[in-house]
């Protein structure tokens, strides 16, 4: 595990926690699932560039998908 992957994992984990907390309190499914995805994606993706791309997509998901 590189330092960049560790830093990005912490950043996306913190943002994911905030998304999941917001989704829980507002009873919104999409931000909650995006937050869970952001917290879990650093464990599954080993490439730093793919990790950043997946994190950006998951952060933009609640903005574009409205239920």
Backbone torsions as a table, in degrees:
resi	resn	phi	psi	omega
1	UNK	NA	127.5	-179.5
2	UNK	-88.0	167.3	179.5
3	UNK	-65.9	-37.6	-179.9
4	UNK	-64.7	-41.1	179.1
5	UNK	-66.2	-37.3	178.2
6	UNK	-65.7	-44.4	180.0
7	UNK	-65.0	-46.3	179.2
8	UNK	-64.1	-35.6	177.6
9	UNK	-63.4	-40.7	178.0
10	UNK	-67.7	-41.8	179.9
11	UNK	-62.8	-50.1	-179.3
12	UNK	-68.1	-31.6	176.3
13	UNK	-65.8	-41.0	178.7
14	UNK	-67.1	-43.3	178.0
15	UNK	-66.1	-38.8	177.2
16	UNK	-63.5	-38.5	176.8
17	UNK	-63.1	-41.9	178.7
18	UNK	-65.3	-41.3	177.2
19	UNK	-62.0	-44.8	-177.7
20	UNK	-69.1	-35.7	176.4
21	UNK	-65.7	-42.8	176.5
22	UNK	-62.2	-45.4	179.9
23	UNK	-62.6	-36.7	178.3
24	UNK	-68.2	-46.0	-176.9
25	UNK	-70.7	-33.9	-179.8
26	UNK	-92.0	-3.0	-176.7
27	UNK	56.0	43.9	178.3
28	UNK	-108.6	124.6	-172.8
29	UNK	-74.8	-43.7	-174.0
30	UNK	-64.2	-48.2	176.7
31	UNK	-63.4	-34.7	178.3
32	UNK	-63.7	-46.6	-179.9
33	UNK	-69.4	-36.2	176.3
34	UNK	-64.4	-38.4	177.1
35	UNK	-65.0	-42.1	176.7
36	UNK	-64.0	-39.0	177.2
37	UNK	-64.1	-42.1	179.2
38	UNK	-65.7	-33.5	177.6
39	UNK	-75.7	-26.8	-176.5
40	UNK	-95.1	-22.6	-173.9
41	UNK	-65.5	-31.5	177.6
42	UNK	-64.9	-22.7	177.9
43	UNK	-77.7	-22.9	-172.8
44	UNK	-100.9	-24.4	-174.0
45	UNK	-112.0	124.5	-176.8
46	UNK	-94.7	-22.9	-179.1
47	UNK	-83.7	132.0	-175.9
48	UNK	-65.3	-42.3	-178.4
49	UNK	-67.0	-39.6	177.0
50	UNK	-67.5	-35.5	177.9
51	UNK	-63.8	-45.3	179.5
52	UNK	-65.7	-41.8	179.3
53	UNK	-63.5	-44.6	179.0
54	UNK	-65.6	-37.3	178.6
55	UNK	-65.8	-41.1	178.9
56	UNK	-66.3	-41.7	178.2
57	UNK	-62.8	-44.2	-179.9
58	UNK	-67.9	-32.0	177.1
59	UNK	-72.0	-32.0	-179.5
60	UNK	-82.7	-17.3	-176.0
61	UNK	-56.8	-47.6	-179.9
62	UNK	-64.4	-23.9	179.6
63	UNK	-73.5	-39.0	-175.6
64	UNK	-90.8	-26.5	-178.2
65	UNK	-104.9	113.1	179.6
66	UNK	-116.7	132.1	175.4
67	UNK	-119.3	NA	NA
